[in-house]
Amino acid sequence: MIIRFTARAWYDVVKQVCEGVVLLEDALQPMLGADYGGITQFSAVLVAMDSDQTENARFRKPFDKVGLCPGTDLRYLSMSVGFTPEELLAMTPSQVACAFALRLKEGLASRPKRLPRAFDYERFYEDASRALDAFSHGHRTGVTGT
């Protein structure tokens, strides 16, 4: 499975957000390389565009879906994770990555709708949870394995 993380963030926090998202993506890619069937790519988007979570939800909505990669028959699962810019302002990239990992795990706990039957969501969720926990624990303790 291909793992792809990205962000839409307000200019005040975009630097540490983009660096943190890359840290998490690079750490998780080798841990979630298995074939779970039916889905080729998992994408997660950190959205921190507005202090009002209702407004933030407007920016998040396009990223919460199951779809086809353009020009192919390959399916992807995409989900967003919301933050306010103020939550991230004083964080380092490593702290952003840990916060993203924790909220991503919370988001994955709710099974998305319209998944292909062939996709083993339970196994994906278990593997993703384990990988996100390992990343968060490693960055909190300073033992990252990378």
C-alpha contacts under 8 A as a table, 3 or more apart, distances in Angstrom:
res1	aa1	res2	aa2	distance
1	M	32	L	6.53
1	M	33	G	4.86
1	M	34	A	5.72
1	M	35	D	5.60
1	M	36	Y	7.37
1	M	39	I	7.48
1	M	40	T	5.25
1	M	41	Q	5.46
1	M	42	F	7.13
2	I	29	Q	7.02
2	I	32	L	7.94
2	I	33	G	6.75
2	I	40	T	6.28
2	I	41	Q	4.52
2	I	42	F	6.23
3	I	25	E	6.70
3	I	28	L	7.43
3	I	29	Q	5.58
3	I	32	L	7.48
3	I	41	Q	5.88
3	I	42	F	5.10
3	I	43	S	6.00
4	R	25	E	6.51
4	R	41	Q	7.27
4	R	42	F	6.26
4	R	43	S	4.66
4	R	44	A	6.59
5	F	21	V	6.18
5	F	22	V	7.07
5	F	24	L	7.95
5	F	25	E	5.79
5	F	43	S	5.48
5	F	44	A	4.86
5	F	45	V	5.75
5	F	46	L	7.84
6	T	18	C	7.15
6	T	21	V	6.22
6	T	22	V	7.65
6	T	43	S	7.81
6	T	44	A	6.54
6	T	45	V	4.93
6	T	46	L	6.44
7	A	17	V	7.09
7	A	18	C	6.45
7	A	21	V	7.19
7	A	45	V	5.01
7	A	46	L	4.55
7	A	47	V	5.76
7	A	48	A	7.91
8	R	14	V	7.80
8	R	45	V	7.20
8	R	46	L	6.30
8	R	47	V	4.86
8	R	48	A	6.25
8	R	49	M	6.66
9	A	13	V	6.46
9	A	14	V	5.23
9	A	17	V	7.20
9	A	46	L	7.56
9	A	47	V	5.73
9	A	48	A	4.52
9	A	49	M	5.00
9	A	85	P	7.27
10	W	13	V	5.84
10	W	14	V	5.95
10	W	48	A	6.13
10	W	49	M	4.84
10	W	50	D	7.36
10	W	85	P	6.44
11	Y	14	V	5.11
11	Y	15	K	7.87
12	D	15	K	7.83
12	D	85	P	7.47
12	D	89	L	7.10
13	V	16	Q	5.94
13	V	17	V	6.07
13	V	85	P	6.37
13	V	88	L	6.56
13	V	89	L	5.64
14	V	17	V	5.05
14	V	18	C	5.90
15	K	18	C	5.45
15	K	19	E	6.32
16	Q	19	E	5.14
16	Q	20	G	5.91
16	Q	91	M	7.37
16	Q	92	T	6.07
16	Q	93	P	4.57
16	Q	96	V	7.07
17	V	20	G	5.09
17	V	21	V	6.06
17	V	88	L	7.67
17	V	93	P	6.22
17	V	96	V	6.19
17	V	97	A	7.79
18	C	21	V	5.20
18	C	22	V	6.33
18	C	93	P	7.79
19	E	22	V	5.27
19	E	23	L	6.33
19	E	93	P	5.48
20	G	23	L	5.04
20	G	24	L	6.40
20	G	92	T	7.81
20	G	93	P	4.13
20	G	94	S	5.59
20	G	95	Q	7.40
20	G	96	V	5.30
20	G	97	A	4.43
21	V	24	L	5.28
21	V	25	E	6.16
21	V	46	L	7.71
21	V	93	P	7.89
21	V	96	V	7.53
21	V	97	A	5.76
21	V	100	F	7.66
22	V	25	E	5.04
22	V	26	D	5.96
23	L	26	D	5.38
23	L	27	A	6.28
23	L	93	P	7.84
23	L	94	S	7.28
23	L	97	A	6.51
24	L	27	A	5.17
24	L	28	L	6.14
24	L	97	A	5.58
24	L	98	C	7.87
24	L	101	A	7.32
24	L	135	F	7.59
25	E	28	L	5.26
25	E	29	Q	5.99
26	D	29	Q	5.63
26	D	30	P	7.71
27	A	30	P	6.80
27	A	31	M	7.42
27	A	135	F	7.18
27	A	146	T	7.52
28	L	31	M	5.11
28	L	32	L	6.11
28	L	131	A	6.38
28	L	132	L	7.46
28	L	135	F	7.92
29	Q	32	L	5.46
29	Q	33	G	6.15
30	P	33	G	5.54
31	M	127	D	7.76
31	M	131	A	6.35
32	L	124	F	7.98
32	L	127	D	6.82
32	L	128	A	6.79
32	L	131	A	7.73
35	D	40	T	7.75
36	Y	39	I	6.89
36	Y	118	A	7.93
36	Y	119	F	5.59
36	Y	120	D	5.31
36	Y	121	Y	7.45
36	Y	123	R	7.40
36	Y	124	F	6.47
37	G	40	T	7.64
37	G	118	A	5.22
37	G	119	F	4.51
37	G	120	D	6.36
38	G	75	R	6.76
38	G	116	P	5.71
38	G	117	R	7.26
38	G	118	A	4.95
38	G	119	F	4.66
39	I	42	F	7.51
39	I	74	L	7.08
39	I	75	R	4.93
39	I	76	Y	5.28
39	I	77	L	6.77
39	I	116	P	7.46
39	I	119	F	6.20
40	T	74	L	6.08
40	T	75	R	5.64
40	T	76	Y	5.67
41	Q	75	R	6.90
41	Q	76	Y	4.62
41	Q	77	L	6.35
42	F	76	Y	5.78
42	F	77	L	4.94
42	F	78	S	5.89
43	S	76	Y	7.35
43	S	77	L	6.16
43	S	78	S	4.52
43	S	79	M	6.42
44	A	63	F	7.83
44	A	78	S	5.63
44	A	79	M	4.95
44	A	80	S	5.48
44	A	81	V	7.32
44	A	104	L	7.83
45	V	63	F	6.92
45	V	78	S	7.72
45	V	79	M	6.36
45	V	80	S	4.58
45	V	81	V	6.16
46	L	80	S	5.86
46	L	81	V	4.95
46	L	82	G	6.08
46	L	83	F	7.40
46	L	100	F	7.07
47	V	56	N	7.14
47	V	59	F	7.06
47	V	60	R	6.31
47	V	80	S	6.71
47	V	81	V	6.01
47	V	82	G	4.93
47	V	83	F	6.17
48	A	51	S	7.94
48	A	56	N	6.86
48	A	82	G	6.03
48	A	83	F	4.85
48	A	84	T	5.02
48	A	85	P	5.15
49	M	56	N	5.94
49	M	59	F	7.36
49	M	83	F	7.97
49	M	84	T	6.75
49	M	85	P	6.46
50	D	53	Q	6.85
50	D	55	E	6.24
50	D	56	N	5.32
50	D	84	T	5.80
50	D	85	P	6.51
51	S	55	E	7.83
51	S	56	N	7.40
51	S	84	T	4.82
51	S	85	P	6.32
51	S	86	E	7.00
52	D	55	E	5.36
52	D	56	N	6.20
52	D	84	T	7.19
53	Q	56	N	4.68
53	Q	57	A	6.00
53	Q	82	G	7.58
53	Q	83	F	7.72
53	Q	84	T	7.03
54	T	57	A	5.14
54	T	58	R	6.95
55	E	58	R	5.33
55	E	59	F	7.11
56	N	59	F	5.27
56	N	60	R	6.34
56	N	82	G	6.86
56	N	83	F	7.92
56	N	84	T	7.70
57	A	60	R	4.85
57	A	61	K	6.06
57	A	82	G	7.47
58	R	61	K	5.58
59	F	62	P	6.93
60	R	63	F	5.69
60	R	64	D	6.98
60	R	80	S	5.69
60	R	81	V	7.43
60	R	82	G	7.14
61	K	64	D	5.62
61	K	80	S	7.70
62	P	65	K	7.33
63	F	78	S	5.74
63	F	79	M	5.42
63	F	80	S	5.64
64	D	77	L	7.98
64	D	78	S	5.39
64	D	79	M	4.26
64	D	80	S	5.86
65	K	77	L	6.13
65	K	78	S	5.29
65	K	79	M	6.48
65	K	112	P	7.94
66	V	75	R	7.04
66	V	76	Y	5.66
66	V	77	L	4.55
66	V	78	S	6.14
66	V	114	R	6.90
66	V	115	L	6.78
67	G	75	R	5.55
67	G	76	Y	5.45
67	G	77	L	6.69
68	L	72	T	6.87
68	L	73	D	6.12
68	L	74	L	5.55
68	L	75	R	4.47
68	L	76	Y	6.09
69	C	72	T	5.63
69	C	73	D	6.82
69	C	74	L	5.57
69	C	75	R	6.06
69	C	76	Y	6.73
81	V	100	F	7.32
81	V	103	R	6.57
81	V	104	L	6.28
81	V	107	G	7.26
83	F	87	E	6.52
83	F	88	L	7.47
84	T	87	E	5.41
84	T	88	L	7.09
85	P	88	L	5.38
85	P	89	L	6.07
86	E	89	L	5.15
86	E	90	A	7.90
87	E	90	A	7.52
87	E	91	M	7.95
88	L	91	M	5.26
88	L	96	V	6.62
91	M	94	S	7.82
91	M	95	Q	5.55
91	M	96	V	6.02
92	T	95	Q	5.14
92	T	96	V	6.22
93	P	96	V	5.00
93	P	97	A	6.17
94	S	97	A	5.06
94	S	98	C	6.32
94	S	139	H	7.04
95	Q	98	C	5.08
95	Q	99	A	6.14
96	V	99	A	5.12
96	V	100	F	5.99
97	A	100	F	5.05
97	A	101	A	6.05
98	C	101	A	4.98
98	C	102	L	6.25
98	C	135	F	7.32
98	C	136	S	5.09
98	C	139	H	7.11
99	A	102	L	5.20
99	A	103	R	6.31
100	F	103	R	5.29
100	F	104	L	5.83
101	A	104	L	5.07
101	A	105	K	6.17
101	A	132	L	5.51
101	A	133	D	7.70
101	A	135	F	7.66
101	A	136	S	6.69
102	L	105	K	5.28
102	L	106	E	6.44
102	L	132	L	7.13
102	L	133	D	7.71
102	L	136	S	7.37
103	R	106	E	4.93
103	R	107	G	6.13
104	L	107	G	5.00
104	L	108	L	6.14
105	K	108	L	5.11
105	K	109	A	6.43
105	K	128	A	7.54
105	K	129	S	5.91
105	K	132	L	6.78
106	E	109	A	5.33
106	E	110	S	7.67
107	G	110	S	5.99
108	L	111	R	6.40
108	L	112	P	7.88
108	L	125	Y	6.69
109	A	125	Y	7.42
111	R	121	Y	7.57
112	P	115	L	6.77
115	L	119	F	6.80
116	P	119	F	5.50
117	R	120	D	7.84
120	D	123	R	5.61
120	D	124	F	6.28
121	Y	124	F	4.93
121	Y	125	Y	5.85
122	E	125	Y	5.10
122	E	126	E	6.18
123	R	126	E	5.11
123	R	127	D	6.15
124	F	127	D	5.20
124	F	128	A	5.90
125	Y	128	A	5.05
125	Y	129	S	5.86
126	E	129	S	5.18
126	E	130	R	6.17
127	D	130	R	5.18
127	D	131	A	6.14
128	A	131	A	5.06
128	A	132	L	5.97
129	S	132	L	5.14
129	S	133	D	6.00
130	R	133	D	5.17
130	R	134	A	6.09
131	A	134	A	5.09
131	A	135	F	6.13
132	L	135	F	5.11
132	L	136	S	6.13
133	D	136	S	5.15
133	D	137	H	5.93
134	A	137	H	5.17
134	A	138	G	5.91
135	F	138	G	5.17
135	F	139	H	6.18
135	F	144	T	6.86
136	S	139	H	5.29
136	S	140	R	6.13
137	H	140	R	5.16
137	H	141	T	6.14
137	H	143	V	7.98
138	G	141	T	5.25
138	G	142	G	5.62
138	G	143	V	4.55
138	G	144	T	4.53
138	G	145	G	7.54
139	H	142	G	4.94
139	H	143	V	6.25
139	H	144	T	5.73
140	R	143	V	7.86
